[in-house]
Amino acid sequence: MKTCTKCKKEFPLNFFYKKKERKNGHSSRCKKCELLTSRLWANSEKGFINRLFIRINAKTRHKRFRNLSEKEKNKHRCYVTKEKFINLWELHKKKYGYTCALTGVEIIPKTTSNKEINKSNSISVDRLNPAIGYTEENIIFVSNKVNQMKSAVTKELCIAIIKAYEEKGL
């Protein structure tokens, strides 16, 4: 039996995550408290931005990228440090506040399920030019919803759409 340092309840050891670095080999908080703490951190601005960086930095190691050529992987690589990424977010906030750089819609640091991602206004990191990776000049912060809509849109397609609008007098 072990007592959780957060909720102060006593549980069997299987209610705690294993942690080799701990003296007794288990986390000091029960699994339920660990999950709650993790969710709170993930939905705080600092935790959310930190997780965004981790996600884009690990992108090319994901199984769906394994068979891509290095040239293709480079289009998805992160070329900024965590400190620079956080600084880019701070610059975004100074310029746009908590709004999408493309639409001006409010964006929030909140995790969402995969079902809700297309409807979500949580913060998302996008590349202006999908042909290059996540560089200081190429990173913008947008809403998840906008990022999903923009995913396959190229500069050339945007120009063609604008041209079509102008030709129709719209």
C-alpha positions in Angstrom: 0.0 0.0 0.0 1.1 3.5 -0.7 -0.3 7.0 0.0 -0.8 9.5 -2.8 0.9 12.8 -2.1 -1.8 14.7 -3.9 -5.2 13.3 -2.7 -3.7 11.7 0.5 -5.6 8.4 -0.1 -4.0 5.0 0.3 -3.9 2.6 -2.6 -2.3 -0.6 -3.7 1.0 -0.1 -5.8 -0.8 -0.9 -9.1 -2.7 2.4 -8.7 0.7 4.2 -9.2 2.7 4.5 -12.4 6.1 2.8 -12.3 9.1 5.1 -12.1 12.5 3.6 -12.0 14.2 6.7 -10.8 12.0 6.8 -7.6 13.3 5.0 -4.5 10.3 2.7 -4.3 10.0 2.4 -8.1 6.6 4.2 -8.3 5.2 7.7 -8.8 4.4 9.7 -5.7 0.9 10.4 -7.0 -1.8 7.9 -7.9 -2.7 7.4 -11.6 -5.9 9.5 -11.3 -4.1 12.5 -9.7 -1.3 12.1 -12.3 -3.8 12.3 -15.1 -5.6 15.3 -13.6 -2.2 17.1 -13.1 -1.2 16.3 -16.6 -4.5 17.7 -18.1 -4.2 20.9 -16.0 -0.6 21.4 -17.3 -1.6 20.6 -20.9 -4.4 23.1 -20.8 -2.3 25.9 -19.2 -0.8 28.3 -21.8 2.8 27.3 -20.9 2.1 23.6 -20.9 0.1 23.8 -24.2 2.8 25.7 -26.1 5.4 23.3 -24.7 3.4 20.4 -26.0 2.9 22.0 -29.4 6.7 22.4 -29.7 7.3 18.7 -28.7 4.7 17.6 -31.2 6.1 19.5 -34.2 9.6 18.6 -33.2 8.8 14.9 -33.1 6.7 14.9 -36.3 9.3 13.4 -38.7 9.9 10.5 -36.3 6.2 9.4 -36.5 5.6 6.1 -38.4 3.8 7.9 -41.2 7.0 9.7 -42.1 9.3 6.7 -41.9 9.2 5.9 -45.6 9.6 9.4 -46.9 12.8 10.7 -48.4 14.9 13.1 -46.5 13.8 15.8 -48.8 10.2 15.2 -48.0 11.0 14.9 -44.3 12.7 18.3 -44.4 9.3 19.8 -45.3 8.1 18.8 -41.9 11.2 19.3 -39.7 11.4 21.8 -36.9 14.4 24.1 -37.3 13.8 26.3 -34.2 14.8 25.6 -30.6 12.2 25.4 -27.9 13.2 28.8 -26.6 12.8 30.4 -30.0 9.5 28.7 -30.5 8.2 30.1 -27.1 9.6 33.5 -28.2 7.7 33.3 -31.5 4.5 32.6 -29.5 5.2 35.7 -27.3 5.8 37.8 -30.4 2.5 36.5 -31.8 0.7 37.5 -28.6 2.1 41.0 -28.8 1.0 41.4 -32.4 -2.3 39.5 -32.5 -3.2 38.8 -28.9 -5.0 35.5 -28.5 -6.3 35.6 -32.0 -5.6 33.6 -35.2 -3.0 35.2 -37.4 -5.1 34.6 -40.5 -8.7 35.1 -39.4 -8.6 37.2 -36.2 -10.7 34.5 -34.5 -10.0 33.9 -30.8 -7.5 31.0 -30.2 -7.2 29.3 -26.8 -4.6 27.0 -25.3 -6.9 23.9 -24.8 -6.4 20.3 -25.8 -9.1 18.7 -27.9 -10.0 15.2 -28.9 -9.5 14.1 -32.4 -13.2 14.3 -33.0 -13.3 18.0 -32.1 -10.1 19.1 -33.8 -11.7 20.3 -37.0 -14.1 22.5 -35.0 -11.7 23.7 -32.4 -10.3 27.2 -31.9 -7.4 25.8 -29.9 -3.9 27.1 -30.9 -2.3 25.3 -33.8 1.1 25.9 -35.4 1.1 26.2 -39.2 3.7 26.7 -41.9 3.0 29.5 -44.3 4.8 27.6 -47.0 4.2 23.8 -46.8 7.2 23.2 -49.0 9.6 24.1 -46.2 9.8 23.1 -42.5 9.1 24.9 -39.3 11.5 27.8 -39.5 11.3 31.1 -37.7 10.1 32.9 -40.8 7.6 30.1 -41.7 5.8 29.5 -38.4 2.4 31.1 -37.7 -0.1 30.5 -34.9 -3.6 29.9 -36.1 -6.8 28.1 -34.9 -7.0 24.3 -35.3 -10.0 24.9 -37.5 -8.1 27.2 -39.9 -5.1 24.9 -40.0 -7.3 22.0 -41.0 -9.0 24.1 -43.8 -5.7 25.4 -45.0 -3.8 22.1 -44.9 -3.6 21.5 -48.7 -3.9 25.1 -49.9 -0.8 26.4 -51.7 0.2 29.9 -52.5 -0.6 29.2 -56.2 -4.1 28.1 -55.3 -4.6 31.2 -53.2 -3.5 33.4 -56.2 -5.8 31.4 -58.5 -8.8 31.9 -56.1 -8.1 35.6 -55.9 -7.8 35.9 -59.6 -11.2 34.0 -60.1 -12.8 36.5 -57.6 -11.4 39.5 -59.5 -12.6 38.0 -62.9 -16.1 37.6 -61.5 -16.1 41.1 -60.0 -16.5 39.8 -56.5 
